[in-house]
């Protein structure tokens, strides 16, 4: 991590809230962050949107909110007068890849669901992927990559990876109230 955590104090509780559901890059990074803090009880609360996670901090249900700086509306958090930026840092996402159910290979029109953030990489993968080249493709957007994967997997749990995997070197921000600054040096 690229910020200084106050390791001299053991806190009773530390709750971080971020984008869910289980399996998001945000949850992955939140778990990594929690390992650095000394607290008796550590917890991650996952919410359907970054805005709802942010509200958890405002309503004293969490100490910090983790937001990916790739989020298109992050400026709303930076401009909020109630909460402060506690830290920014760089951390890779878990590996992403293009996966599909096995029965899709015979279809000429493919539907792809993704989060908007990895769209540029997705376009590159589509251009070079032997399984989907020369097929008509429609792209749909989900609130997170995790939700996109869940929507694909509904009733089709036999997914096959059809691309190489890649991680994204991402900037993340932690927001909290003034009293949350005690966690940092």
SEKE-463376 format. One record per residue (C-alpha): residue in three letters; x, y, z. Coordinates in steps of 0.02 Angstrom, whole numbers, padded with zeros to 5 digits, always signed. Layout:
! SEKE-463376
ALAXYZ...
END
This chain:
! SEKE-463376
UNK+00000+00000+00000UNK+00058+00176-00033UNK-00008+00260+00124UNK+00046+00256+00305UNK-00068+00163+00422UNK-00060+00196+00609UNK+00004+00024+00664UNK+00038+00079+00842UNK-00145+00078+00890UNK-00259-00073+00892UNK-00435-00018+00853UNK-00589-00107+00916UNK-00683-00105+00750UNK-00642-00061+00571UNK-00779-00067+00440UNK-00747-00031+00256UNK-00892-00017+00135UNK-00880-00030-00054UNK-00963-00093-00211UNK-01036-00268-00209UNK-01093-00402-00236UNK-00964-00529-00180UNK-00829-00549-00310UNK-00806-00369-00364UNK-00634-00293-00385UNK-00685-00173-00248UNK-00712-00314-00124UNK-00547-00393-00177UNK-00451-00232-00140UNK-00548-00198+00021UNK-00494-00369+00086UNK-00313-00326+00046UNK-00328-00159+00137UNK-00400-00236+00295UNK-00244-00345+00315UNK-00140-00189+00347UNK-00243-00121+00491UNK-00236-00179+00672UNK-00415-00198+00729UNK-00500-00329+00835UNK-00652-00337+00721UNK-00634-00306+00535UNK-00782-00305+00417UNK-00825-00263+00237UNK-01000-00206+00193UNK-01045-00227+00009UNK-01175-00114-00068UNK-01258-00110-00242UNK-01177+00058-00284UNK-01031+00165-00230UNK-01158+00298-00180UNK-01242+00180-00058UNK-01073+00130+00013UNK-01032+00314+00034UNK-01196+00341+00127UNK-01146+00203+00250UNK-01000+00311+00304UNK-01107+00467+00317UNK-01232+00371+00425UNK-01094+00301+00539UNK-01120+00121+00480UNK-00940+00111+00416UNK-00776+00201+00445UNK-00717+00210+00265UNK-00783+00194+00090UNK-00672+00123-00047UNK-00701+00189-00223UNK-00610+00146-00385UNK-00549+00305-00467UNK-00607+00234-00635UNK-00785+00260-00574UNK-00861+00393-00687UNK-00947+00487-00545UNK-00804+00488-00419UNK-00799+00678-00426UNK-00959+00678-00321UNK-00862+00598-00179UNK-00714+00715-00192UNK-00830+00866-00187UNK-00935+00805-00040UNK-00913+00921+00110UNK-00957+00791+00243UNK-00820+00666+00204UNK-00634+00682+00177UNK-00513+00592+00066UNK-00414+00480+00183UNK-00295+00401+00059UNK-00265+00361-00123UNK-00162+00214-00180UNK-00129+00099-00326UNK-00180-00084-00322UNK-00209-00209-00461UNK-00380-00283-00490UNK-00400-00471-00486UNK-00374-00553-00657UNK-00509-00515-00785UNK-00547-00617-00939UNK-00678-00649-01070UNK-00784-00802-01027UNK-00935-00880-01107UNK-01049-01029-01094UNK-01001-01174-01206UNK-01159-01167-01311UNK-01116-00993-01378UNK-00985-01049-01505UNK-01113-01097-01638UNK-01208-00932-01630UNK-01176-00792-01754UNK-01243-00652-01642UNK-01161-00640-01472UNK-01215-00538-01324UNK-01079-00476-01208UNK-01113-00400-01038UNK-00980-00300-00948UNK-00949-00153-00835UNK-00902+00007-00929UNK-00729+00021-00851UNK-00644-00122-00947UNK-00731-00080-01113UNK-00571-00026-01203UNK-00483-00188-01156UNK-00639-00286-01204UNK-00638-00208-01378UNK-00456-00261-01399UNK-00499-00439-01343UNK-00646-00448-01465UNK-00535-00398-01612UNK-00410-00536-01579UNK-00515-00678-01507UNK-00530-00826-01626UNK-00696-00881-01548UNK-00788-00718-01582UNK-00704-00638-01732UNK-00824-00609-01879UNK-00979-00624-01769UNK-01108-00490-01735UNK-01088-00427-01558UNK-01203-00327-01444UNK-01129-00255-01285UNK-01234-00226-01128UNK-01178-00142-00969UNK-01192-00199-00787UNK-01152-00100-00628UNK-00998-00208-00594UNK-00895-00344-00676UNK-00955-00461-00540UNK-01138-00431-00583UNK-01097-00454-00767UNK-01022-00624-00729UNK-01173-00671-00623UNK-01292-00625-00763UNK-01195-00731-00887UNK-01187-00876-00765UNK-01373-00881-00725UNK-01424-01058-00770UNK-01259-01078-00866UNK-01129-01113-00734UNK-01015-01200-00857UNK-00916-01047-00912UNK-00759-01065-01015UNK-00621-00934-01020UNK-00591-00885-01203UNK-00459-00750-01180UNK-00300-00724-01086UNK-00320-00643-00916UNK-00261-00470-00871UNK-00259-00358-00720UNK-00288-00171-00716UNK-00164-00061-00624UNK-00296+00047-00538UNK-00300+00199-00425UNK-00416+00183-00274UNK-00477+00311-00148UNK-00531+00291+00033UNK-00656+00417+00101UNK-00711+00441+00280UNK-00759+00564+00414UNK-00632+00671+00505UNK-00620+00545+00649UNK-00567+00409+00526UNK-00404+00500+00501UNK-00348+00415+00665UNK-00317+00258+00562UNK-00178+00347+00468UNK-00015+00430+00519
END
